[in-house]
Amino acid sequence: KALRAQDVAPNLPTPARSIATSHAESMVMVSERLFALAVSWLAVQARAAENEGLKFSPSNEEDTRIVKTFGKDFLWGSATAAYQVEGAWNEGGRQKSIWDVFSQTSGRTYHNETGNVADDFYHRYADDIQTLKSHGFNAFRYSISWSRIFPLGAGGQRAANPVGVEFYKNVTRNLLENGITPILTLFHWDLPEDLDWLDPKVVTEYFKYVDFVFETFPEVKHWTTFNEPWTFCSQGYESGTSAPGRVASYEKFSCGHHVLLAHSQAVELYREKYLAKNQGTIGIVLNYDWTFPLNASDPLDLKAVQCSTDFALGWWADPVHFGDYPACMKERLGDHLPKFTEQEKALLKGSVIGPYLMNTYGARYTTWDPSQLEGHRPSFTDLSGNLIGPQADSPWLHVVPVGIRKHLEYVNQRYKPDGIIVTENGCDVPNEDSMPLEQALKDSFRVNFFRSYLAEAAKAVRKSGVPLKGYIAWSLLDNFEWSDGYAKRFGLTYVNYTTQQRYPKASANWFRDMIAAGRFPPAHGAEHPSTVWV
């Protein structure tokens, strides 16, 4: 506050009063400087603490739990998908996919954005694989574009496209030469434009396609038939928010039925024709975000949770492991649910070779509501109106680390797999797309997401005996996020979509240091800053 001479020393003569005033003003200036220095010091300390939180640290309890649980043989990877990163949509003999048609139709995606260029992975894959390696990963999950490698020819028949084959051969060879295990997805949503999952003939066409791919890529030992059929069937044939953009009540179940038939035939083909000579694994990637009862003391809300699980996860996992759809689906849908023949049930049951493959992101509540088709009504808030967890950039994704543990434990108890691999887990940071580059690279929200989720996964292993064999972070690069276009960034690597320049985020460096700590721990019995390695 401004000081007046009469306020400082009102009874002193004027000269003395001036000296006192000057002294007081000096003291105020000193105090202000000290306050400014204190604020500056606190800001420096806050930045230092923030930066420290961005890094892997042996003194961090969660970091230590992760490293102690997942040893040097654990599979650490990151992922992409063809349409989301490749670009080159009309190069090298590639046929249009349903996602080319969908995204090139006005009003379908954010700002009418498309995957025409995306991350230009088609031309930049070698550098991106080096980025993957620099992040410390020993596995890479990627997908083949059916339209690029086995397109519809001029005569109306599908045939191998040598240019497409060469591209995927080069990607796979590059991975293997760099000591990175390829995990290849046969279908990640980009169906050739002339096909439809509502048409039974798609099952036969898929069989021909995968037979060609298995024959062509014997060097690949780990296959997934489909990525998230719940998502592409529900969004493509119910809500219309994904390709092919149909809005209907029951079409998604026909889509799913054909997907399951195609999956079972692909696994049987691999088992009979390729397994003995290639000694690989094959499964289907299923997504589910764990659901809690809105009112845990209400038996109907507990029933709602089971119906939620049945319609999202059991829809696929029950036929694959038990040969038929789960009870709640049959009860709620009646004749609207397609039926398997006895032969189809036999082919489906046990149609997996190797680990269970799961994607998981957030969590939610649900309550029983018989007026809903699936018998329940989901919510992100509890009975008091509190969010289940902090919201990421996507409105459907809330950070609930215990959800991954619950998911892992449920899969292990119900399906009893030989092993489990988390094939996708990650988040988009709130408002990251509008941040300056320097701020976006300090993605503490994402670091804390991975750290807390992996710490819960470690609990599932240690306390519940879950056989978790690998973890794959979504995603290696910021990329085309389907109907959200380029507005949402999930990448460990920042991509400038104008220049195509890549920048590693703090989350990438966290993975690099964490993975290195797990592969090269201190000698047995040596003192660690926070614990003793065992």
Secondary structure, 3 states (H helix, E strand, C coil): CCCCHHHHCCCCCHHHHHHHHHHHHHHHHHHHHHHHHHHHHHHHHHHHHHHHHCCCCCCCHHHHHHHHHCCCCCEEEEECCHHHHCCCCCCCCCCCEHHHHHHCCCCCCHHHCCCCCCCCHHHHHHHHHHHHHHCCCCEEEEECCHHHHCCECCCCCECCCHHHHHHHHHHHHHHHHCCCEEEEECCCCCCECCCCCCCCHHHHHHHHHHHHHHHHCCCCCEEEEEECHHHHHHHHHCECCCCCCCECCCHHHHHHHHHHHHHHHHHHHHHHHHHHHHCCEEEEEEECCEEEECCCCCHHHHHHHHHHHHHHHHHHHHHHHHCCCCHHHHHHHHHHCCCCCHHHHHHHCCCCECCEEEECCCEEEEEECCCCCCCEEEECECCCCCECCCECCCCCCECCCHHHHHHHHHHHHHHCCCCEEEEECCCCCCCHHHCCHHHHHCCHHHHHHHHHHHHHHHHHHHHHCCCEEEEEECCCECCCCHHHCCCCCCCCEEECCCCCCEEECHHHHHHHHHHHHHHCCCCCCCECCCCECC
